[in-house]
């Protein structure tokens, strides 16, 4: 089946969209409304993804993202898909420039879950699966290193649904040696 992003014949862009990274960026940019993303590119460092059993979409237990200042301001067109491609190209190039200059952006961890919302379309109520951010925090590289070294433990806690995301986030970011 042909996907919209395949029309650009760009392997990196295809990987970005098919891997779930584009969805992770969407969650951080559009659903984590208390995190200011204005004038910033979002680079996904790590995620814990799963196939949601009820919906045909990827779920994200957590997303670790780094924010970089925008250098390039793309000139957008009337084609929404072309604009997504132009935006991705600018972000990809700018982030590479920042990394070459050893720039360290602000890092966040974002927890999310899929919830059902009721929406009215054509005078009918329809249930739609959407991403909801349940917790987030600014983090440092040492936190990322600790999270990744204990990833299996944290995934086990998430799968068992205990503790709630805010409590798990506090536990994950505690300075105690686990």
N, C-alpha and C positions, 0 to 999 in steps of 0.2 A: 504494500500500500504506500503510495506516494505521500510524503509529509510536506507541508508548506515550505519548510526551511531547506529542503533538498534542492529547490530550484536555483539556489545560489552556487551550487557545486563547490562548496567550501567544506572540506572534511572537518576542520576544527569547529566550525559553526554547527555542523551536523552533530558532532559529538557533544557539544555544549547543550544542544536542545534535547537530544535523545538520552543523555545520561541523567537527566533530572536537575542538572545545575541551573538551567534557566528557571525552573520552577522554584528552586531554593532562593534564587535572587528575587523572584516575584514575592515570595513570602516575606523576606527581609525588607524589601523596598515598600511593598503595598499593604502588608498585614501587620508588621511591627510598627504601628503608627507612632509610638513613643520614641522611636529611634530616628533621629534626623538624618536623612539620606540626601538632602538637597546639596547639589554641587559635588556629589561623591559617586565614585564607581564602587561596586560591590564585588569582591572576589571571594569565592567560596573556598574555604580551606579544608573543611571536613563536614560530612553529614552522616547521620545514621538514617538510612532510608529503608522502607519496607513496602510491600505491596498490600494496600488496605484490603481486608477480606470482604468488605461489603461494597466498596466503590472501585471502579476501574481507574484508580489513580495511585500515584506514589504517596506514601505518608512519610513524614519527616519527624523523627523523635527530637532531633536537634540539628541545628545548622550552625557551624562556626564560620564567621565571615570577617573579612578585613576590608576597611573602607579607605579609599584613596581619593585625593582631590582630582577633579576633572581638569585635564589640560586641553583636550580637544572638545570643541562644541560642534557636533555634526550638523550639516545642513539637511534638514528633513524634507521629505517629499509628501505627496498625497497618498502614497502607498504604505499602509500600516506595516506590512511585512518587510518592505524595503527599509523602513525606519528602524525596525527591530534589528535588522542586519547591520545598518549603519551605526546604530548605537553599540551593538556588540563589537564591531570593528574598532570603534573609538575607545571603548573601555579596554578591550584586549591590548591595544597598542599603548594606551596610557599606563596601564598597570605594568606592562613590560618595562616601560621607561622608569617608572618608580622603583621597580625591583632592581634594575640595573644600577640605580643610584643608591641602593640599599635603604630606601625609605621604608619605615615601619608605620603602617597605618593603624588606625584604631580598630580593635578587634572586639567582636561581640559573639556571645552564644545565644541562640534563639531556640526555644522549645515551641513546638506546635503540635496540633492534632487536627484531624478532620472532623468537622461537625456538619450537621444538616441545618440548613436555613430554609425557611419557607419564603418563596417569592411569587409575586403575582405576574402572570404573563398571559395576555389575551383573555383576561377576566377569569383565569383559572389559577388556583394555587398549586405551585410546583415545588417539590423538595429538591434542593441543590446542595451538593457536597462542596464545602469551602474549607479553606485552611484558617485556623484560629491560633494566634500566638498566645501561649499560656504562661510564659515566663521568658525573661531575657536578662542579660547582664553584660556589662563591659568586662573584658577579661584581658589578661596579659599572656605572653608566650609561655610562662611557667605554668599557668592554669591549663593551657592547651596541651602542653606536654603531659601533665598529670592526668587530664581527661583521657587522652589517647592511650596512656599506659594502663588505665583502668577501664577501658572501653567495654570489655565483656561484662564486668561487674555492673556498670551503669545500664547497659542494655538489658541485663537480667532484671534490674530494678524497674525499668520502664515497662518491660513486657509483663511483669507481675502487677503493674499498676500501683506499685507502692514504693516510695511515698509519692504524693502529688508533685507535679513539676517544680513548683516554687521551693518546696522542701528539698527535693533532689538537687536542684541547682545550688542551694545553699550548702548542701553536703559536698557536692562536687568541687565547690570553690573554697571549701574550708582549708585552712593551712595545715591541718593535722595530717600526719603521715598515715595513710590508710593501709 
